[in-house]
Amino acid sequence: MPKMKTHSGAKKRFKVTANGKVRGRRAFSTHILQKKSPKRKRRQARPSWISPHDEPQVKTLLGVKRRQRG
């Protein structure tokens, strides 16, 4: 079976940390910013953690293997 290719869109959008958690951009932070408060825009600028529910799917797209315990 051939090797699985890394998903081009996912590799541009997500980063896996050394501990195995996934970081990504927040939604609602690119346009229609006039009505949003400065505090909210500052929070949106920082990367966020991807939910544990979505992590396995993102890691599969990125080709990250699961750690073996033991």
One Martini backbone bead per residue (centre of mass of N, CA, C, O) as a GRO file, in nm:
protein
   70
    1MET     BB    1   0.097   0.035   0.022
    2PRO     BB    2   0.087   0.355   0.003
    3LYS     BB    3   0.163   0.644   0.103
    4MET     BB    4   0.049   0.900   0.287
    5LYS     BB    5  -0.059   1.209   0.227
    6THR     BB    6  -0.038   1.526   0.294
    7HIS     BB    7  -0.248   1.777   0.369
    8SER     BB    8  -0.225   2.084   0.235
    9GLY     BB    9  -0.434   2.248   0.405
   10ALA     BB   10  -0.350   2.147   0.691
   11LYS     BB   11  -0.044   2.238   0.692
   12LYS     BB   12  -0.134   2.552   0.683
   13ARG     BB   13  -0.338   2.547   0.959
   14PHE     BB   14  -0.161   2.342   1.131
   15LYS     BB   15  -0.009   2.255   1.460
   16VAL     BB   16   0.213   2.041   1.623
   17THR     BB   17   0.314   1.978   1.920
   18ALA     BB   18   0.526   1.816   2.134
   19ASN     BB   19   0.264   1.697   2.298
   20GLY     BB   20   0.025   1.666   2.055
   21LYS     BB   21  -0.106   1.921   2.006
   22VAL     BB   22  -0.344   2.141   1.841
   23ARG     BB   23  -0.306   2.421   1.628
   24GLY     BB   24  -0.511   2.719   1.542
   25ARG     BB   25  -0.728   2.913   1.403
   26ARG     BB   26  -0.966   3.146   1.431
   27ALA     BB   27  -1.272   3.241   1.393
   28PHE     BB   28  -1.390   3.554   1.306
   29SER     BB   29  -1.093   3.738   1.209
   30THR     BB   30  -1.097   3.900   0.908
   31HIS     BB   31  -1.394   4.027   0.894
   32ILE     BB   32  -1.605   4.236   1.028
   33LEU     BB   33  -1.452   4.430   1.275
   34GLN     BB   34  -1.601   4.691   1.370
   35LYS     BB   35  -1.808   4.548   1.587
   36LYS     BB   36  -1.557   4.460   1.733
   37SER     BB   37  -1.372   4.437   1.993
   38PRO     BB   38  -1.049   4.472   2.084
   39LYS     BB   39  -1.041   4.229   2.272
   40ARG     BB   40  -1.154   4.023   2.068
   41LYS     BB   41  -0.932   4.067   1.850
   42ARG     BB   42  -0.694   3.978   2.024
   43ARG     BB   43  -0.795   3.691   2.083
   44GLN     BB   44  -0.819   3.606   1.776
   45ALA     BB   45  -0.506   3.630   1.705
   46ARG     BB   46  -0.472   3.389   1.864
   47PRO     BB   47  -0.412   3.080   1.896
   48SER     BB   48  -0.576   2.767   1.906
   49TRP     BB   49  -0.722   2.493   2.033
   50ILE     BB   50  -0.805   2.193   1.944
   51SER     BB   51  -1.030   1.978   1.985
   52PRO     BB   52  -1.025   1.652   2.092
   53HIS     BB   53  -1.233   1.555   1.878
   54ASP     BB   54  -1.054   1.671   1.617
   55GLU     BB   55  -0.758   1.568   1.636
   56PRO     BB   56  -0.747   1.292   1.483
   57GLN     BB   57  -0.817   1.409   1.202
   58VAL     BB   58  -0.581   1.609   1.176
   59LYS     BB   59  -0.352   1.399   1.218
   60THR     BB   60  -0.420   1.234   0.969
   61LEU     BB   61  -0.372   1.464   0.761
   62LEU     BB   62  -0.063   1.509   0.871
   63GLY     BB   63   0.076   1.226   0.958
   64VAL     BB   64   0.043   1.158   1.262
   65LYS     BB   65   0.155   0.961   1.499
   66ARG     BB   66   0.104   0.755   1.748
   67ARG     BB   67   0.185   0.692   2.059
   68GLN     BB   68   0.378   0.468   2.240
   69ARG     BB   69   0.332   0.282   2.514
   70GLY     BB   70   0.620   0.159   2.728
   0.00000   0.00000   0.00000
